[in-house]
Amino acid sequence: MCGEYHTASAFAMWTATKLIEKQKFPKVLAISDKAPSQIKHVLIINQYLGINYSFTLLSQC
């Protein structure tokens, strides 16, 4: 959605918090026709050149 930028992880974190907060899953993020009934966890995986990876798990409180 935003490409490879230094702020891509921040954009993903903002998007994930909105998914959890609003409990709405936009079609632009879907990879299939199935939408989750409830969003409790979002896993953000960021990689660069297939070498450097970071994983961030956000959970609903």
N, CA, C, O and CB atoms as a CASP TS submission, in Angstrom:
PFRMAT TS
TARGET T0000
AUTHOR 0000-0000-0000
METHOD Language model
MODEL 1
PARENT N/A
ATOM      1  N   MET     1       0.815  -1.206   0.000  1.00  0.00           N
ATOM      2  CA  MET     1       0.000   0.000   0.000  1.00  0.00           C
ATOM      3  C   MET     1       0.854   1.263   0.000  1.00  0.00           C
ATOM      4  O   MET     1       0.429   2.293  -0.523  1.00  0.00           O
ATOM      5  CB  MET     1      -0.925   0.002   1.201  1.00  0.00           C
ATOM      6  N   CYS     2       2.045   1.201   0.574  1.00  0.00           N
ATOM      7  CA  CYS     2       2.844   2.433   0.627  1.00  0.00           C
ATOM      8  C   CYS     2       4.227   2.263   0.024  1.00  0.00           C
ATOM      9  O   CYS     2       4.960   3.245  -0.085  1.00  0.00           O
ATOM     10  CB  CYS     2       2.977   2.902   2.055  1.00  0.00           C
ATOM     11  N   GLY     3       4.610   1.066  -0.368  1.00  0.00           N
ATOM     12  CA  GLY     3       5.920   0.853  -0.968  1.00  0.00           C
ATOM     13  C   GLY     3       7.005   0.695   0.075  1.00  0.00           C
ATOM     14  O   GLY     3       6.720   0.576   1.267  1.00  0.00           O
ATOM     15  N   GLU     4       8.252   0.693  -0.374  1.00  0.00           N
ATOM     16  CA  GLU     4       9.394   0.535   0.530  1.00  0.00           C
ATOM     17  C   GLU     4       9.932   1.906   0.911  1.00  0.00           C
ATOM     18  O   GLU     4      10.588   2.581   0.117  1.00  0.00           O
ATOM     19  CB  GLU     4      10.510  -0.325  -0.124  1.00  0.00           C
ATOM     20  N   TYR     5       9.643   2.292   2.123  1.00  0.00           N
ATOM     21  CA  TYR     5      10.110   3.557   2.667  1.00  0.00           C
ATOM     22  C   TYR     5      10.547   3.315   4.105  1.00  0.00           C
ATOM     23  O   TYR     5      10.221   2.289   4.702  1.00  0.00           O
ATOM     24  CB  TYR     5       9.003   4.658   2.587  1.00  0.00           C
ATOM     25  N   HIS     6      11.285   4.267   4.649  1.00  0.00           N
ATOM     26  CA  HIS     6      11.713   4.161   6.045  1.00  0.00           C
ATOM     27  C   HIS     6      10.527   4.203   7.006  1.00  0.00           C
ATOM     28  O   HIS     6      10.626   3.749   8.146  1.00  0.00           O
ATOM     29  CB  HIS     6      12.691   5.282   6.382  1.00  0.00           C
ATOM     30  N   THR     7       9.419   4.745   6.543  1.00  0.00           N
ATOM     31  CA  THR     7       8.237   4.872   7.396  1.00  0.00           C
ATOM     32  C   THR     7       7.204   3.776   7.153  1.00  0.00           C
ATOM     33  O   THR     7       6.093   3.859   7.676  1.00  0.00           O
ATOM     34  CB  THR     7       7.597   6.217   7.182  1.00  0.00           C
ATOM     35  N   ALA     8       7.544   2.752   6.372  1.00  0.00           N
ATOM     36  CA  ALA     8       6.579   1.694   6.043  1.00  0.00           C
ATOM     37  C   ALA     8       6.085   0.966   7.294  1.00  0.00           C
ATOM     38  O   ALA     8       4.901   0.643   7.392  1.00  0.00           O
ATOM     39  CB  ALA     8       7.208   0.689   5.075  1.00  0.00           C
ATOM     40  N   SER     9       6.976   0.706   8.247  1.00  0.00           N
ATOM     41  CA  SER     9       6.558   0.028   9.482  1.00  0.00           C
ATOM     42  C   SER     9       5.600   0.886  10.288  1.00  0.00           C
ATOM     43  O   SER     9       4.651   0.370  10.877  1.00  0.00           O
ATOM     44  CB  SER     9       7.774  -0.327  10.336  1.00  0.00           C
ATOM     45  N   ALA    10       5.837   2.176  10.319  1.00  0.00           N
ATOM     46  CA  ALA    10       4.939   3.085  11.042  1.00  0.00           C
ATOM     47  C   ALA    10       3.571   3.119  10.372  1.00  0.00           C
ATOM     48  O   ALA    10       2.547   3.138  11.055  1.00  0.00           O
ATOM     49  CB  ALA    10       5.536   4.510  11.107  1.00  0.00           C
ATOM     50  N   PHE    11       3.546   3.126   9.051  1.00  0.00           N
ATOM     51  CA  PHE    11       2.275   3.100   8.325  1.00  0.00           C
ATOM     52  C   PHE    11       1.527   1.801   8.608  1.00  0.00           C
ATOM     53  O   PHE    11       0.312   1.813   8.805  1.00  0.00           O
ATOM     54  CB  PHE    11       2.510   3.262   6.810  1.00  0.00           C
ATOM     55  N   ALA    12       2.243   0.691   8.627  1.00  0.00           N
ATOM     56  CA  ALA    12       1.629  -0.606   8.933  1.00  0.00           C
ATOM     57  C   ALA    12       1.079  -0.622  10.353  1.00  0.00           C
ATOM     58  O   ALA    12      -0.006  -1.154  10.588  1.00  0.00           O
ATOM     59  CB  ALA    12       2.648  -1.745   8.749  1.00  0.00           C
ATOM     60  N   MET    13       1.814  -0.046  11.303  1.00  0.00           N
ATOM     61  CA  MET    13       1.343  -0.007  12.684  1.00  0.00           C
ATOM     62  C   MET    13       0.087   0.838  12.803  1.00  0.00           C
ATOM     63  O   MET    13      -0.854   0.452  13.497  1.00  0.00           O
ATOM     64  CB  MET    13       2.431   0.537  13.608  1.00  0.00           C
ATOM     65  N   TRP    14       0.057   1.982  12.137  1.00  0.00           N
ATOM     66  CA  TRP    14      -1.134   2.830  12.154  1.00  0.00           C
ATOM     67  C   TRP    14      -2.315   2.084  11.540  1.00  0.00           C
ATOM     68  O   TRP    14      -3.409   2.090  12.103  1.00  0.00           O
ATOM     69  CB  TRP    14      -0.876   4.153  11.393  1.00  0.00           C
ATOM     70  N   THR    15      -2.103   1.441  10.392  1.00  0.00           N
ATOM     71  CA  THR    15      -3.166   0.682   9.733  1.00  0.00           C
ATOM     72  C   THR    15      -3.686  -0.429  10.637  1.00  0.00           C
ATOM     73  O   THR    15      -4.895  -0.631  10.741  1.00  0.00           O
ATOM     74  CB  THR    15      -2.661   0.093   8.411  1.00  0.00           C
ATOM     75  N   ALA    16      -2.785  -1.144  11.285  1.00  0.00           N
ATOM     76  CA  ALA    16      -3.180  -2.241  12.173  1.00  0.00           C
ATOM     77  C   ALA    16      -3.994  -1.734  13.360  1.00  0.00           C
ATOM     78  O   ALA    16      -4.982  -2.358  13.749  1.00  0.00           O
ATOM     79  CB  ALA    16      -1.943  -2.991  12.672  1.00  0.00           C
ATOM     80  N   THR    17      -3.586  -0.613  13.932  1.00  0.00           N
ATOM     81  CA  THR    17      -4.358  -0.083  15.067  1.00  0.00           C
ATOM     82  C   THR    17      -5.759   0.325  14.637  1.00  0.00           C
ATOM     83  O   THR    17      -6.713   0.155  15.395  1.00  0.00           O
ATOM     84  CB  THR    17      -3.635   1.117  15.696  1.00  0.00           C
ATOM     85  N   LYS    18      -5.893   0.862  13.429  1.00  0.00           N
ATOM     86  CA  LYS    18      -7.220   1.233  12.918  1.00  0.00           C
ATOM     87  C   LYS    18      -8.071  -0.008  12.643  1.00  0.00           C
ATOM     88  O   LYS    18      -9.278   0.003  12.884  1.00  0.00           O
ATOM     89  CB  LYS    18      -7.084   2.073  11.632  1.00  0.00           C
ATOM     90  N   LEU    19      -7.451  -1.072  12.142  1.00  0.00           N
ATOM     91  CA  LEU    19      -8.186  -2.320  11.916  1.00  0.00           C
ATOM     92  C   LEU    19      -8.770  -2.839  13.220  1.00  0.00           C
ATOM     93  O   LEU    19      -9.941  -3.214  13.283  1.00  0.00           O
ATOM     94  CB  LEU    19      -7.272  -3.383  11.285  1.00  0.00           C
ATOM     95  N   ILE    20      -7.943  -2.858  14.259  1.00  0.00           N
ATOM     96  CA  ILE    20      -8.383  -3.365  15.560  1.00  0.00           C
ATOM     97  C   ILE    20      -9.419  -2.430  16.178  1.00  0.00           C
ATOM     98  O   ILE    20     -10.420  -2.889  16.729  1.00  0.00           O
ATOM     99  CB  ILE    20      -7.180  -3.532  16.510  1.00  0.00           C
ATOM    100  N   GLU    21      -9.187  -1.140  16.091  1.00  0.00           N
ATOM    101  CA  GLU    21     -10.091  -0.156  16.686  1.00  0.00           C
ATOM    102  C   GLU    21     -11.462  -0.146  16.016  1.00  0.00           C
ATOM    103  O   GLU    21     -12.486  -0.200  16.697  1.00  0.00           O
ATOM    104  CB  GLU    21      -9.476   1.227  16.604  1.00  0.00           C
ATOM    105  N   LYS    22     -11.486  -0.079  14.696  1.00  0.00           N
ATOM    106  CA  LYS    22     -12.746   0.067  13.957  1.00  0.00           C
ATOM    107  C   LYS    22     -13.417  -1.267  13.643  1.00  0.00           C
ATOM    108  O   LYS    22     -14.606  -1.296  13.324  1.00  0.00           O
ATOM    109  CB  LYS    22     -12.497   0.813  12.671  1.00  0.00           C
ATOM    110  N   GLN    23     -12.680  -2.367  13.729  1.00  0.00           N
ATOM    111  CA  GLN    23     -13.211  -3.697  13.424  1.00  0.00           C
ATOM    112  C   GLN    23     -13.790  -3.768  12.014  1.00  0.00           C
ATOM    113  O   GLN    23     -14.798  -4.433  11.778  1.00  0.00           O
ATOM    114  CB  GLN    23     -14.281  -4.080  14.440  1.00  0.00           C
ATOM    115  N   LYS    24     -13.138  -3.074  11.083  1.00  0.00           N
ATOM    116  CA  LYS    24     -13.522  -3.108   9.673  1.00  0.00           C
ATOM    117  C   LYS    24     -12.301  -3.490   8.864  1.00  0.00           C
ATOM    118  O   LYS    24     -11.203  -2.988   9.104  1.00  0.00           O
ATOM    119  CB  LYS    24     -14.102  -1.737   9.200  1.00  0.00           C
ATOM    120  N   PHE    25     -12.497  -4.384   7.900  1.00  0.00           N
ATOM    121  CA  PHE    25     -11.407  -4.866   7.072  1.00  0.00           C
ATOM    122  C   PHE    25     -11.624  -4.386   5.643  1.00  0.00           C
ATOM    123  O   PHE    25     -12.474  -4.931   4.940  1.00  0.00           O
ATOM    124  CB  PHE    25     -11.303  -6.412   7.130  1.00  0.00           C
ATOM    125  N   PRO    26     -10.877  -3.378   5.195  1.00  0.00           N
ATOM    126  CA  PRO    26     -11.093  -2.841   3.850  1.00  0.00           C
ATOM    127  C   PRO    26     -10.723  -3.838   2.749  1.00  0.00           C
ATOM    128  O   PRO    26      -9.796  -4.632   2.910  1.00  0.00           O
ATOM    129  CB  PRO    26     -10.290  -1.569   3.671  1.00  0.00           C
ATOM    130  N   LYS    27     -11.436  -3.793   1.656  1.00  0.00           N
ATOM    131  CA  LYS    27     -11.198  -4.719   0.540  1.00  0.00           C
ATOM    132  C   LYS    27      -9.801  -4.572  -0.045  1.00  0.00           C
ATOM    133  O   LYS    27      -9.249  -5.537  -0.574  1.00  0.00           O
ATOM    134  CB  LYS    27     -12.229  -4.499  -0.552  1.00  0.00           C
ATOM    135  N   VAL    28      -9.226  -3.383   0.043  1.00  0.00           N
ATOM    136  CA  VAL    28      -7.896  -3.151  -0.524  1.00  0.00           C
ATOM    137  C   VAL    28      -6.825  -3.996   0.181  1.00  0.00           C
ATOM    138  O   VAL    28      -5.763  -4.248  -0.389  1.00  0.00           O
ATOM    139  CB  VAL    28      -7.537  -1.663  -0.427  1.00  0.00           C
ATOM    140  N   LEU    29      -7.095  -4.427   1.398  1.00  0.00           N
ATOM    141  CA  LEU    29      -6.145  -5.265   2.142  1.00  0.00           C
ATOM    142  C   LEU    29      -6.399  -6.755   1.970  1.00  0.00           C
ATOM    143  O   LEU    29      -5.565  -7.575   2.352  1.00  0.00           O
ATOM    144  CB  LEU    29      -6.198  -4.921   3.606  1.00  0.00           C
ATOM    145  N   ALA    30      -7.530  -7.106   1.405  1.00  0.00           N
ATOM    146  CA  ALA    30      -7.931  -8.515   1.313  1.00  0.00           C
ATOM    147  C   ALA    30      -7.148  -9.258   0.237  1.00  0.00           C
ATOM    148  O   ALA    30      -6.871  -8.730  -0.839  1.00  0.00           O
ATOM    149  CB  ALA    30      -9.426  -8.620   1.027  1.00  0.00           C
ATOM    150  N   ILE    31      -6.799 -10.509   0.565  1.00  0.00           N
ATOM    151  CA  ILE    31      -6.176 -11.380  -0.432  1.00  0.00           C
ATOM    152  C   ILE    31      -7.138 -12.480  -0.860  1.00  0.00           C
ATOM    153  O   ILE    31      -6.830 -13.279  -1.745  1.00  0.00           O
ATOM    154  CB  ILE    31      -4.881 -11.993   0.121  1.00  0.00           C
ATOM    155  N   SER    32      -8.313 -12.514  -0.220  1.00  0.00           N
ATOM    156  CA  SER    32      -9.370 -13.445  -0.622  1.00  0.00           C
ATOM    157  C   SER    32     -10.720 -12.779  -0.348  1.00  0.00           C
ATOM    158  O   SER    32     -10.780 -11.650   0.139  1.00  0.00           O
ATOM    159  CB  SER    32      -9.247 -14.818   0.144  1.00  0.00           C
ATOM    160  N   ASP    33     -11.790 -13.486  -0.662  1.00  0.00           N
ATOM    161  CA  ASP    33     -13.125 -12.934  -0.438  1.00  0.00           C
ATOM    162  C   ASP    33     -13.579 -13.067   1.007  1.00  0.00           C
ATOM    163  O   ASP    33     -14.605 -12.501   1.385  1.00  0.00           O
ATOM    164  CB  ASP    33     -14.119 -13.614  -1.342  1.00  0.00           C
ATOM    165  N   LYS    34     -12.836 -13.802   1.816  1.00  0.00           N
ATOM    166  CA  LYS    34     -13.210 -14.013   3.212  1.00  0.00           C
ATOM    167  C   LYS    34     -12.681 -12.871   4.076  1.00  0.00           C
ATOM    168  O   LYS    34     -11.488 -12.570   4.069  1.00  0.00           O
ATOM    169  CB  LYS    34     -12.673 -15.368   3.722  1.00  0.00           C
ATOM    170  N   ALA    35     -13.574 -12.254   4.805  1.00  0.00           N
ATOM    171  CA  ALA    35     -13.187 -11.196   5.740  1.00  0.00           C
ATOM    172  C   ALA    35     -13.275 -11.748   7.158  1.00  0.00           C
ATOM    173  O   ALA    35     -14.172 -12.539   7.452  1.00  0.00           O
ATOM    174  CB  ALA    35     -14.096  -9.929   5.574  1.00  0.00           C
ATOM    175  N   PRO    36     -12.373 -11.352   8.034  1.00  0.00           N
ATOM    176  CA  PRO    36     -12.440 -11.840   9.407  1.00  0.00           C
ATOM    177  C   PRO    36     -13.679 -11.308  10.116  1.00  0.00           C
ATOM    178  O   PRO    36     -14.093 -10.171   9.888  1.00  0.00           O
ATOM    179  CB  PRO    36     -11.180 -11.439  10.177  1.00  0.00           C
ATOM    180  N   SER    37     -14.264 -12.125  10.967  1.00  0.00           N
ATOM    181  CA  SER    37     -15.450 -11.685  11.707  1.00  0.00           C
ATOM    182  C   SER    37     -15.068 -10.761  12.854  1.00  0.00           C
ATOM    183  O   SER    37     -15.840  -9.882  13.236  1.00  0.00           O
ATOM    184  CB  SER    37     -16.226 -12.891  12.243  1.00  0.00           C
ATOM    185  N   GLN    38     -13.881 -10.963  13.398  1.00  0.00           N
ATOM    186  CA  GLN    38     -13.388 -10.118  14.484  1.00  0.00           C
ATOM    187  C   GLN    38     -11.878 -10.011  14.356  1.00  0.00           C
ATOM    188  O   GLN    38     -11.209 -10.994  14.038  1.00  0.00           O
ATOM    189  CB  GLN    38     -13.793 -10.690  15.884  1.00  0.00           C
ATOM    190  N   ILE    39     -11.339  -8.826  14.600  1.00  0.00           N
ATOM    191  CA  ILE    39      -9.892  -8.612  14.482  1.00  0.00           C
ATOM    192  C   ILE    39      -9.337  -8.401  15.884  1.00  0.00           C
ATOM    193  O   ILE    39      -9.575  -7.360  16.497  1.00  0.00           O
ATOM    194  CB  ILE    39      -9.559  -7.384  13.549  1.00  0.00           C
ATOM    195  N   LYS    40      -8.599  -9.384  16.393  1.00  0.00           N
ATOM    196  CA  LYS    40      -7.993  -9.297  17.720  1.00  0.00           C
ATOM    197  C   LYS    40      -6.480  -9.141  17.659  1.00  0.00           C
ATOM    198  O   LYS    40      -5.875  -8.528  18.539  1.00  0.00           O
ATOM    199  CB  LYS    40      -8.344 -10.523  18.528  1.00  0.00           C
ATOM    200  N   HIS    41      -5.873  -9.697  16.618  1.00  0.00           N
ATOM    201  CA  HIS    41      -4.418  -9.671  16.479  1.00  0.00           C
ATOM    202  C   HIS    41      -4.042  -9.308  15.048  1.00  0.00           C
ATOM    203  O   HIS    41      -4.696  -9.726  14.092  1.00  0.00           O
ATOM    204  CB  HIS    41      -3.802 -11.037  16.872  1.00  0.00           C
ATOM    205  N   VAL    42      -2.979  -8.522  14.920  1.00  0.00           N
ATOM    206  CA  VAL    42      -2.436  -8.200  13.601  1.00  0.00           C
ATOM    207  C   VAL    42      -0.921  -8.401  13.680  1.00  0.00           C
ATOM    208  O   VAL    42      -0.250  -7.833  14.542  1.00  0.00           O
ATOM    209  CB  VAL    42      -2.808  -6.718  13.157  1.00  0.00           C
ATOM    210  N   LEU    43      -0.404  -9.208  12.777  1.00  0.00           N
ATOM    211  CA  LEU    43       1.032  -9.452  12.697  1.00  0.00           C
ATOM    212  C   LEU    43       1.587  -8.658  11.524  1.00  0.00           C
ATOM    213  O   LEU    43       1.163  -8.831  10.381  1.00  0.00           O
ATOM    214  CB  LEU    43       1.345 -10.975  12.542  1.00  0.00           C
ATOM    215  N   ILE    44       2.539  -7.790  11.824  1.00  0.00           N
ATOM    216  CA  ILE    44       3.203  -6.989  10.804  1.00  0.00           C
ATOM    217  C   ILE    44       4.570  -7.618  10.546  1.00  0.00           C
ATOM    218  O   ILE    44       5.373  -7.790  11.464  1.00  0.00           O
ATOM    219  CB  ILE    44       3.335  -5.482  11.246  1.00  0.00           C
ATOM    220  N   ILE    45       4.820  -7.956   9.287  1.00  0.00           N
ATOM    221  CA  ILE    45       6.111  -8.510   8.900  1.00  0.00           C
ATOM    222  C   ILE    45       6.732  -7.544   7.904  1.00  0.00           C
ATOM    223  O   ILE    45       6.153  -7.257   6.856  1.00  0.00           O
ATOM    224  CB  ILE    45       5.970  -9.956   8.291  1.00  0.00           C
ATOM    225  N   ASN    46       7.904  -7.051   8.239  1.00  0.00           N
ATOM    226  CA  ASN    46       8.612  -6.135   7.360  1.00  0.00           C
ATOM    227  C   ASN    46       9.933  -6.795   6.981  1.00  0.00           C
ATOM    228  O   ASN    46      10.625  -7.351   7.834  1.00  0.00           O
ATOM    229  CB  ASN    46       8.840  -4.738   8.043  1.00  0.00           C
ATOM    230  N   GLN    47      10.279  -6.729   5.691  1.00  0.00           N
ATOM    231  CA  GLN    47      11.546  -7.310   5.257  1.00  0.00           C
ATOM    232  C   GLN    47      12.204  -6.398   4.249  1.00  0.00           C
ATOM    233  O   GLN    47      11.541  -5.639   3.542  1.00  0.00           O
ATOM    234  CB  GLN    47      11.338  -8.711   4.660  1.00  0.00           C
ATOM    235  N   TYR    48      13.516  -6.486   4.197  1.00  0.00           N
ATOM    236  CA  TYR    48      14.265  -5.705   3.231  1.00  0.00           C
ATOM    237  C   TYR    48      15.299  -6.605   2.570  1.00  0.00           C
ATOM    238  O   TYR    48      16.174  -7.159   3.235  1.00  0.00           O
ATOM    239  CB  TYR    48      14.940  -4.481   3.904  1.00  0.00           C
ATOM    240  N   LEU    49      15.188  -6.742   1.275  1.00  0.00           N
ATOM    241  CA  LEU    49      16.100  -7.555   0.466  1.00  0.00           C
ATOM    242  C   LEU    49      16.144  -9.021   0.876  1.00  0.00           C
ATOM    243  O   LEU    49      17.104  -9.723   0.557  1.00  0.00           O
ATOM    244  CB  LEU    49      17.480  -6.984   0.543  1.00  0.00           C
ATOM    245  N   GLY    50      15.128  -9.487   1.571  1.00  0.00           N
ATOM    246  CA  GLY    50      15.087 -10.879   1.993  1.00  0.00           C
ATOM    247  C   GLY    50      16.131 -11.219   3.038  1.00  0.00           C
ATOM    248  O   GLY    50      16.380 -12.395   3.301  1.00  0.00           O
ATOM    249  N   ILE    51      16.745 -10.211   3.638  1.00  0.00           N
ATOM    250  CA  ILE    51      17.809 -10.434   4.618  1.00  0.00           C
ATOM    251  C   ILE    51      17.375  -9.968   6.006  1.00  0.00           C
ATOM    252  O   ILE    51      17.469 -10.719   6.978  1.00  0.00           O
ATOM    253  CB  ILE    51      19.093  -9.704   4.193  1.00  0.00           C
ATOM    254  N   ASN    52      16.905  -8.739   6.091  1.00  0.00           N
ATOM    255  CA  ASN    52      16.527  -8.140   7.367  1.00  0.00           C
ATOM    256  C   ASN    52      15.017  -8.234   7.550  1.00  0.00           C
ATOM    257  O   ASN    52      14.249  -7.744   6.721  1.00  0.00           O
ATOM    258  CB  ASN    52      16.995  -6.667   7.444  1.00  0.00           C
ATOM    259  N   TYR    53      14.604  -8.858   8.629  1.00  0.00           N
ATOM    260  CA  TYR    53      13.186  -9.037   8.928  1.00  0.00           C
ATOM    261  C   TYR    53      12.860  -8.457  10.292  1.00  0.00           C
ATOM    262  O   TYR    53      13.674  -8.509  11.213  1.00  0.00           O
ATOM    263  CB  TYR    53      12.800 -10.521   8.872  1.00  0.00           C
ATOM    264  N   SER    54      11.670  -7.910  10.411  1.00  0.00           N
ATOM    265  CA  SER    54      11.148  -7.523  11.723  1.00  0.00           C
ATOM    266  C   SER    54       9.703  -7.992  11.811  1.00  0.00           C
ATOM    267  O   SER    54       8.970  -7.986  10.822  1.00  0.00           O
ATOM    268  CB  SER    54      11.255  -5.969  11.952  1.00  0.00           C
ATOM    269  N   PHE    55       9.311  -8.395  13.002  1.00  0.00           N
ATOM    270  CA  PHE    55       7.958  -8.890  13.271  1.00  0.00           C
ATOM    271  C   PHE    55       7.384  -8.079  14.436  1.00  0.00           C
ATOM    272  O   PHE    55       8.021  -7.932  15.479  1.00  0.00           O
ATOM    273  CB  PHE    55       7.964 -10.438  13.599  1.00  0.00           C
ATOM    274  N   THR    56       6.187  -7.564  14.243  1.00  0.00           N
ATOM    275  CA  THR    56       5.496  -6.810  15.285  1.00  0.00           C
ATOM    276  C   THR    56       4.089  -7.368  15.404  1.00  0.00           C
ATOM    277  O   THR    56       3.344  -7.415  14.425  1.00  0.00           O
ATOM    278  CB  THR    56       5.473  -5.272  14.969  1.00  0.00           C
ATOM    279  N   LEU    57       3.730  -7.791  16.608  1.00  0.00           N
ATOM    280  CA  LEU    57       2.390  -8.338  16.856  1.00  0.00           C
ATOM    281  C   LEU    57       1.608  -7.339  17.692  1.00  0.00           C
ATOM    282  O   LEU    57       2.021  -6.974  18.792  1.00  0.00           O
ATOM    283  CB  LEU    57       2.462  -9.728  17.574  1.00  0.00           C
ATOM    284  N   LEU    58       0.475  -6.903  17.160  1.00  0.00           N
ATOM    285  CA  LEU    58      -0.427  -6.021  17.903  1.00  0.00           C
ATOM    286  C   LEU    58      -1.634  -6.836  18.316  1.00  0.00           C
ATOM    287  O   LEU    58      -2.163  -7.625  17.533  1.00  0.00           O
ATOM    288  CB  LEU    58      -0.853  -4.773  17.053  1.00  0.00           C
ATOM    289  N   SER    59      -2.067  -6.641  19.558  1.00  0.00           N
ATOM    290  CA  SER    59      -3.210  -7.374  20.086  1.00  0.00           C
ATOM    291  C   SER    59      -4.197  -6.421  20.734  1.00  0.00           C
ATOM    292  O   SER    59      -3.823  -5.402  21.314  1.00  0.00           O
ATOM    293  CB  SER    59      -2.756  -8.434  21.091  1.00  0.00           C
ATOM    294  N   GLN    60      -5.450  -6.777  20.622  1.00  0.00           N
ATOM    295  CA  GLN    60      -6.517  -5.996  21.245  1.00  0.00           C
ATOM    296  C   GLN    60      -6.470  -6.218  22.754  1.00  0.00           C
ATOM    297  O   GLN    60      -6.277  -7.345  23.209  1.00  0.00           O
ATOM    298  CB  GLN    60      -7.914  -6.386  20.668  1.00  0.00           C
ATOM    299  N   CYS    61      -6.644  -5.158  23.523  1.00  0.00           N
ATOM    300  CA  CYS    61      -6.651  -5.283  24.992  1.00  0.00           C
ATOM    301  C   CYS    61      -8.034  -5.551  25.512  1.00  0.00           C
ATOM    302  O   CYS    61      -8.224  -5.684  26.722  1.00  0.00           O
ATOM    303  CB  CYS    61      -6.099  -4.027  25.644  1.00  0.00           C
TER
END
